Amino acid sequence: MTMIEIQATVSKYTTMFDDKSSVYFAQWCSKSKLDLSQAAVERKISKATDGRKIRHRKLYVLDAKLHDDVAKGIKEYIPRYHEHLKKMKKVGCTIIGYCRKSRTIEDDETRVRLLQRMVNLMRTRSLVDKAFVSPYSAAGDEISTRDFYNKFNMASLEDVAGTTQVTPHASKPATKSAPFVTALTASQFFKAPEGNSSCFQYLYIPCKKRLPRPEIRKYLRIIGINSARVLDLAFPDHHVISLLVHDHYLPEITNRLQKTNISSLPNFDPTNPIHMGDPAYISPPPEERQKIVIHCQRNRCLCALASLHDNVKRVVACVFVSHGWLTTTDMMNTAKTH
């Protein structure tokens, strides 16, 4: 089998590699360290009819009759796993997550990015209630001895309960003083919400280049924006970042941006083909480019919904449908994956 044939088989079950070349697919397999790319290459090299060199690998190939069942099992694995975790929570269980990073030579910024990625994956995949981290720890270290001399700035990580030296039983809730409430604040509580109280929208801001999402969230916190209020962060253009926020938080985040001399892009349209920066999409006719950019926006919306909690997923999906970015069928399929 050639890489083109393998890609054709995989593309029957996913849109991830639509409009992608076989070279891109091969590079993705290698970067993801799939078994087929890790198999040893035989010394014998043959030539194709056009003179290209063909390298051979010995692989185990799944019978085509089993493809549908295996694909279905992969698709349903995470939902079944989430359902199991939710049942555990209903009977009073607390899901604890733990991750560690070895003592390697990368800088603190890289360490924070990798640790935050592990924490985010535990939150989304394993639905953990509390996540604990060992920033500098070897696999052979006993749990009881880890993090004794931890000089890592834990405040640089989001949604982390502490290290192995801060356990749920040992940690004590901080004593909070009663908040000071003014008469104006109290009166606002007894007023009906204006308009739609559950509406979200994307705020578009410029950027010099693409960076990892945790790093961008760190920059947002530096300029005073609560990154937890940003439900989704995407790149509809090489030099544009989209931030999904609630309407109630929009004035606050806009005010913060203005104070730091950052101008938003109110007229930005993510479905405009002019924002397609990939050179591979310059040659197609305008109609085809329009279809491609709409397809890309749909994929971004589906990825955003996949990372949201169930209590806001349906509302955000309705917003996407109202903009024409998703169809009602997409929204129904998203609801079925809960």
Secondary structure, DSSP 8 states (H G I E B T S, - for coil): --HHHHHHHHTTS-STTTT--HHHHHHHHHHTT-HHHHS-EEEEEEE-TTS-EEEEE------GGGHHHHHHHHHHHHHHHHHHHHHHHHTT---EEEEE--S-S--HHHHHHHHHHHHHHHHHHS--SEEEEESS--TTS-GGGTTTT--S-GGGSSS--B-TTS-TTT------------HHHHHHHTS---S-SS-EEEEEEE-SS---HHHHHHHHHHTT--GGG--EEEEEETTEEEEEEETTTHHHHHHHHHHTT----TT--TT-GGG---GGGSSS-HHHHHHHHHHHHHHHHHHHHHTS-HHHHHHHHHHHHHHTSS-HHHHHHHHHT-
